[in-house]
Amino acid sequence: MTPGPGELAAALEGKGYFADEGLATAVHLALRLRRPLLLEGEPGVGKTEVAAVLSRITGLELIRLQCFEGLDSGQALYEWDHPKQLLHVRVAESRGQDVGDLYREEFLLRRPLLRAVQAERGAVLLIDEIDRADSEFEAFLLEFLGDYQITIPELGTVRAGTPPIVVLTSNRTRELHDALKRRCLYHWIAFPEPGRERAILRASVPGLEERAAEGLVRAVQRVRGLPLLKRPGIAESVEWARGAMALAEGGDPWPLALRRALGLLIKDEEDTRLLLGHAEDVFSDA
């Protein structure tokens, strides 16, 4: 039985992922309705980690398809192992045997989508950064996302005995096709509110004092309010806290430690210059 949103949020928190009510409800419905879950949001807000945590909670294998420009169906669905087929032909001819059918399962190279369909216990399939793939690639996903099946012309249609849990992520660098969105349950992950970000820091950075966490979160919230090219995500705030702690343990006062560890929070020269111009406001009570 699928746990309710509250139980699911508690299970996620037990694995170190602090989901708000909206995300917990979206994940619950995706599991209950067996629908793919499409997560959008800025980089660093924890989209990819949702799939990893679901894998740990369910005990199912995590299968990842990392999308990129030029990704094609052969890299995502399946390919035929042509060297193995050729070797089979040569061996059969050298022995005077019949070559037989070269399009059998033993010659099939299973890529992530086919592996997810054929997983006996089911699997958690992460289709990461779908917006990086060419828009034409989305057409290859429609049959899979709609029916959890893949058609292989030489073998027929392969259907999932146990539908996989599918999580797609997008940084929204381009618009996704409506046909793909219709097959998914959609949720936008925003930057966390201060209380939840403090909880994330406490769980991720052991030894971080409450006062230091409060000051760091205030600073991060102000940084995100600046017109930056890339606003820092949760991952960056965690790394910033770890770096500042290391410097503070070496003797730096906390506000100075935060300033010296800025390279863990901001990863762009223009953004760094902009932030330094607002340093007094950002670090006034950090």
C-alpha positions as CSV (number, residue, x, y, z in Angstrom):
1,M,0.0,0.0,0.0
2,T,1.3,3.4,-0.9
3,P,2.1,5.6,2.2
4,G,0.2,8.9,2.5
5,P,1.9,12.2,2.0
6,G,2.7,12.6,5.7
7,E,4.1,9.2,6.0
8,L,6.1,9.6,2.8
9,A,7.5,13.0,4.0
10,A,8.6,11.3,7.2
11,A,10.2,8.4,5.2
12,L,12.0,10.9,3.0
13,E,13.2,12.9,6.0
14,G,14.5,9.7,7.6
15,K,16.8,9.3,4.5
16,G,17.9,13.0,4.8
17,Y,15.6,14.6,2.3
18,F,13.3,17.3,3.6
19,A,10.3,17.6,1.3
20,D,7.6,20.1,1.8
21,E,3.9,19.2,1.7
22,G,3.6,19.9,-2.1
23,L,6.4,17.7,-3.1
24,A,5.4,14.9,-0.7
25,T,1.9,15.0,-2.2
26,A,3.2,14.9,-5.7
27,V,5.4,11.9,-5.0
28,H,2.5,10.1,-3.2
29,L,0.2,10.6,-6.2
30,A,2.9,9.5,-8.7
31,L,3.3,6.3,-6.7
32,R,-0.4,5.8,-6.2
33,L,-1.4,6.4,-9.7
34,R,1.8,4.9,-11.3
35,R,2.4,8.0,-13.2
36,P,5.9,9.4,-14.2
37,L,6.9,12.3,-12.0
38,L,8.3,15.4,-13.8
39,L,10.2,17.7,-11.5
40,E,11.3,21.1,-12.7
41,G,13.2,23.8,-10.8
42,E,16.4,25.7,-10.8
43,P,19.7,23.7,-10.5
44,G,20.6,22.6,-7.0
45,V,17.1,22.4,-5.4
46,G,17.1,18.6,-5.0
47,K,15.3,17.2,-8.1
48,T,17.8,14.4,-8.8
49,E,18.0,13.4,-5.2
50,V,14.3,12.6,-5.1
51,A,14.9,9.5,-7.3
52,A,17.9,8.4,-5.3
53,V,16.0,8.7,-2.0
54,L,13.0,6.8,-3.4
55,S,15.5,4.0,-4.4
56,R,16.7,3.8,-0.8
57,I,13.2,3.8,0.7
58,T,11.8,1.1,-1.7
59,G,15.0,-1.0,-1.9
60,L,14.7,-0.9,-5.7
61,E,17.6,-0.5,-8.1
62,L,18.2,3.1,-9.3
63,I,18.7,3.2,-13.0
64,R,19.9,6.6,-14.4
65,L,19.6,8.0,-17.9
66,Q,21.7,11.2,-18.1
67,C,20.4,13.3,-21.0
68,F,22.6,15.3,-23.2
69,E,22.5,16.9,-26.6
70,G,22.6,14.3,-29.3
71,L,21.2,11.5,-27.1
72,D,19.4,9.0,-29.3
73,S,17.1,6.0,-28.9
74,G,20.0,3.5,-29.2
75,Q,21.6,5.0,-26.1
76,A,18.4,5.2,-24.1
77,L,16.3,2.2,-25.2
78,Y,18.4,-0.7,-26.7
79,E,20.9,-1.5,-29.4
80,W,21.9,-4.7,-31.2
81,D,25.4,-5.9,-30.4
82,H,26.8,-5.9,-33.9
83,P,30.3,-7.2,-33.0
84,K,28.8,-10.1,-31.2
85,Q,26.5,-10.8,-34.1
86,L,29.4,-10.7,-36.5
87,L,31.5,-13.0,-34.3
88,H,28.5,-15.5,-34.2
89,V,28.3,-15.5,-38.0
90,R,32.0,-16.1,-38.4
91,V,32.0,-19.0,-35.9
92,A,29.0,-20.6,-37.4
93,E,30.4,-20.4,-40.9
94,S,33.8,-21.8,-39.8
95,R,32.0,-24.8,-38.4
96,G,29.6,-25.2,-41.3
97,Q,26.6,-24.5,-39.1
98,D,23.5,-22.5,-39.8
99,V,23.8,-18.9,-38.7
100,G,20.3,-18.8,-37.4
101,D,18.4,-15.7,-36.1
102,L,20.7,-12.9,-35.4
103,Y,18.0,-10.8,-33.7
104,R,17.6,-12.8,-30.5
105,E,17.7,-11.5,-26.9
106,E,21.3,-12.8,-26.4
107,F,22.4,-10.1,-29.0
108,L,20.4,-7.3,-27.3
109,L,22.2,-4.5,-25.5
110,R,19.8,-3.3,-22.8
111,R,20.0,0.5,-22.2
112,P,18.3,2.2,-19.2
113,L,14.7,2.3,-20.4
114,L,14.7,-1.4,-21.4
115,R,16.4,-2.3,-18.2
116,A,13.7,-0.5,-16.2
117,V,10.9,-2.3,-18.2
118,Q,12.5,-5.7,-17.7
119,A,13.4,-5.3,-14.0
120,E,11.5,-8.2,-12.2
121,R,11.0,-6.3,-8.9
122,G,10.6,-3.0,-10.6
123,A,13.1,-0.2,-10.5
124,V,13.4,3.6,-9.9
125,L,14.3,5.1,-13.3
126,L,15.8,8.6,-13.3
127,I,15.7,10.5,-16.6
128,D,17.9,13.3,-15.6
129,E,17.9,16.8,-17.2
130,I,15.5,15.9,-20.1
131,D,15.7,19.5,-21.2
132,R,19.4,18.9,-22.3
133,A,18.3,16.3,-24.9
134,D,17.1,17.3,-28.3
135,S,13.4,17.9,-28.5
136,E,13.1,15.1,-31.0
137,F,14.2,12.6,-28.3
138,E,11.1,13.2,-26.4
139,A,9.1,11.4,-29.1
140,F,11.0,8.2,-28.3
141,L,9.8,8.4,-24.7
142,L,6.1,8.7,-25.3
143,E,5.3,5.0,-25.7
144,F,7.4,4.2,-22.6
145,L,5.9,6.9,-20.4
146,G,2.4,6.2,-21.5
147,D,2.3,2.4,-21.2
148,Y,5.6,1.4,-19.7
149,Q,6.4,-0.6,-22.8
150,I,9.0,-0.6,-25.6
151,T,8.5,-1.9,-29.1
152,I,11.4,-3.7,-30.6
153,P,10.6,-4.5,-34.3
154,E,12.5,-7.7,-34.4
155,L,11.1,-9.1,-31.1
156,G,7.8,-7.4,-30.5
157,T,6.5,-5.3,-27.6
158,V,8.2,-5.6,-24.2
159,R,5.9,-4.6,-21.4
160,A,6.8,-4.0,-17.8
161,G,5.6,-6.7,-15.4
162,T,6.1,-4.3,-12.5
163,P,5.9,-0.7,-13.7
164,P,9.0,1.3,-12.7
165,I,8.9,4.4,-10.6
166,V,9.9,7.1,-13.1
167,V,11.3,10.5,-12.2
168,L,12.2,13.0,-14.9
169,T,14.0,16.2,-14.1
170,S,14.4,19.5,-16.0
171,N,16.2,22.7,-15.3
172,R,13.8,24.4,-17.8
173,T,16.5,25.5,-20.2
174,R,13.9,24.9,-22.9
175,E,10.2,24.1,-23.0
176,L,9.2,20.4,-23.0
177,H,6.6,19.2,-25.4
178,D,3.0,19.1,-24.2
179,A,2.7,15.4,-25.3
180,L,5.4,14.5,-22.7
181,K,3.9,16.6,-20.0
182,R,0.5,15.1,-20.5
183,R,1.9,11.7,-19.6
184,C,3.5,12.9,-16.3
185,L,2.5,14.3,-13.0
186,Y,4.2,17.7,-12.8
187,H,5.7,19.5,-9.8
188,W,7.9,22.6,-9.5
189,I,10.5,22.5,-6.7
190,A,11.3,25.9,-5.4
191,F,14.1,27.0,-3.2
192,P,13.3,26.0,0.4
193,E,11.9,28.4,3.0
194,P,14.4,29.4,5.7
195,G,13.2,26.8,8.3
196,R,13.5,23.9,6.0
197,E,16.9,25.0,4.7
198,R,18.1,25.2,8.3
199,A,16.8,21.6,8.9
200,I,18.7,20.5,5.7
201,L,21.9,22.2,7.0
202,R,21.6,20.6,10.5
203,A,21.2,17.2,8.9
204,S,24.0,17.6,6.3
205,V,26.6,19.5,8.3
206,P,27.0,17.9,11.7
207,G,28.4,20.2,14.3
208,L,27.0,23.4,12.8
209,E,25.7,25.6,15.5
210,E,22.1,26.8,15.4
211,R,23.1,30.5,15.4
212,A,25.6,29.9,12.6
213,A,23.0,28.1,10.6
214,E,20.5,30.9,11.0
215,G,23.0,33.5,9.9
216,L,24.1,31.4,6.9
217,V,20.5,30.9,5.8
218,R,19.8,34.6,6.1
219,A,22.8,35.3,3.9
220,V,21.8,32.7,1.3
221,Q,18.3,34.1,1.1
222,R,19.7,37.5,0.5
223,V,22.1,36.2,-2.1
224,R,19.2,34.5,-4.0
225,G,17.4,37.9,-4.0
226,L,20.2,39.4,-6.1
227,P,20.0,39.5,-9.9
228,L,22.6,36.7,-10.3
229,L,23.3,34.6,-13.5
230,K,23.0,31.5,-11.3
231,R,21.4,31.6,-7.9
232,P,22.9,29.1,-5.5
233,G,21.0,26.0,-4.7
234,I,20.7,23.8,-1.6
235,A,23.9,21.8,-2.6
236,E,25.9,25.1,-2.7
237,S,24.6,26.3,0.7
238,V,25.5,23.0,2.3
239,E,29.1,23.1,0.8
240,W,29.4,26.8,1.9
241,A,28.5,25.8,5.4
242,R,31.1,23.0,5.4
243,G,33.8,25.2,4.0
244,A,33.0,28.0,6.5
245,M,33.0,25.5,9.4
246,A,36.5,24.3,8.3
247,L,37.8,27.8,8.3
248,A,36.1,28.7,11.6
249,E,37.7,25.6,13.2
250,G,41.0,27.0,12.0
251,G,40.4,30.2,13.9
252,D,38.5,32.5,11.5
253,P,35.5,34.4,13.0
254,W,32.3,33.1,11.5
255,P,31.4,36.1,9.3
256,L,34.9,36.2,7.9
257,A,34.8,32.4,7.3
258,L,31.6,32.8,5.3
259,R,33.3,35.5,3.1
260,R,36.4,33.5,2.5
261,A,34.4,30.4,1.6
262,L,32.3,32.2,-1.1
263,G,33.8,30.1,-3.9
264,L,31.7,27.2,-2.6
265,L,28.5,29.3,-3.0
266,I,29.1,31.4,-6.1
267,K,30.6,29.8,-9.2
268,D,30.6,32.8,-11.7
269,E,33.0,35.8,-11.9
270,E,30.2,38.3,-12.6
271,D,28.1,37.0,-9.8
272,T,31.0,37.2,-7.4
273,R,31.6,40.8,-8.3
274,L,27.9,41.6,-7.9
275,L,27.8,39.9,-4.5
276,L,30.9,41.7,-3.2
277,G,29.2,44.9,-4.1
278,H,26.4,44.0,-1.8
279,A,28.6,42.3,0.9
280,E,27.6,44.7,3.7
281,D,23.9,44.0,3.2
282,V,24.4,40.2,2.7
283,F,26.7,39.6,5.7
284,S,25.4,42.3,8.1
285,D,24.1,39.8,10.6
286,A,25.5,36.5,9.3
